[in-house]
Amino acid sequence: MKQRSVAFLVMAAVVLATAAAGCAAAVEPPADQVTVQLKWIHQAQFAGFYAADQKGFYAEENVEATLKADGTHISPEEAVDALIGGETTFAIIGGDHVLASRAQGKPVVAIAAVFQRNPRVYATLKASGIERPQDLVGKRVMVPDDGMIQHQALLSKLGIDPATIELVPYERDPDPLTSGRIDAHSVYRSGSGLMYDETGYELHYIWLENYGITLYADTIVATEQLLRDSPDLAERFLRATLKGWRYAIEHQDEAVDMTLHFDEALERGLQELMMETQTPLIHTGEVPIGWMEEAVWQQMHSMLLGTDALPQPLDLAEAYTVEFLQRIYEES
C-alpha cells in the first residue's frame, strides 16, 4: 500500500511538472512597444491604424502600438528626425518626403503606401475662374509644409516661375479662401478639403495628379536600422496595419466609431465623409491595399529630380522595399 502511495505521488509530481512546463512554454514574450507618428491630427485619414489597435490586430501580432498625433505643427522633416532619433518606431509621410529625406542622407525606408492616388488639390472658388495651375500666376496661394515639394514640382513641370505666385502662411481653415484673402488653398481633397463641402460655396478642385504629380501619399516608413535589426517586428506591425485598413474600409461606420474613440470632439458627419472620399484613393481595386510598384517610385523620382528636394539621382532600391508586402500577401 505504501509503495502504491509513493508511486502515485511520483506520478502526480511528473504530471504537475509537465503541465507547468507546458504553461511556461505557452507564455508569450512581452508585447513589442511601438510608437507610430501620424502625419496630422486624429481623424479618419488614419482609420486603418485605429482598427488595427481597437480590433486587436496589433495584439494578435504581439505588438502594442501608441498612435501619436501631434496636430498641425509637426513637419515631415520633424517626423523623420524623430524616427531616426528613436523617439518613434514608424511614421507616416508622403512618398515625396521619403525621397527628399534620402537625398539629405536620412536612412528612412518606405514599407507600404496607404494612398495609391494623390489626394492633393488646390481648392479655388468657382467664381474666380481659376481652373488650372497656370491660372495661379499672380495669385495668393496657401501651401502647407508637407505640400511644398509637390507645389514646387508642379511649377517646375509646367514651367511656371515660382516668383509669380505669392505664398501666404498656411491656415487650416476655409475662411481665407471664402473671404477672398487668398485665391487658392492647397489641401488633401479627402482631408482638409472636406471643410469646403459645408461652406455653401461652389468650389473647383485642381487635382495635382491630373498634371503629372503622381505619387504615393501617406507611406509607412521605418529606419534602415529597424528593418535590418528587427525585420520580424516590421512585418508583424505591417500585417496588423493592413488588416486594420481592410477592416476599416469594409466596416466604415465602425471605423468612424473607432476614430471618435481617439478624439470625441471630431464631427461624426465629417469623418463619415472622409472615409467615403478617401476609400477609392486607398483601395483602387487594381492592387492590394498598401502595395507599391517600381514604376510609381520611378515616376516620383523623375518628377522631383533636379528640384531642391532631389538635386541628384537616388538609388530607389534603398528608398523603399516590398519585401514585407510580398510575404504578407503570399501568406493570405
PyMOL commands that set and color helices and strands:
alter all, ss='L'
color gray80, all
select helices_A, chain A and resi 2-26+44-54+57-60+71-73+76-84+95-103+126-128+133-136+145-158+162-164+175-178+192-198+208-211+224-229+231-250+252-262+268-282+294-304+316-318+323-331
alter helices_A, ss='H'
color red, helices_A
select strands_A, chain A and resi 32-37+63-68+90-93+108-115+120-125+140-142+166-168+184-188+203-207+217-223
alter strands_A, ss='S'
color yellow, strands_A
deselect
rebuild
show_as cartoon
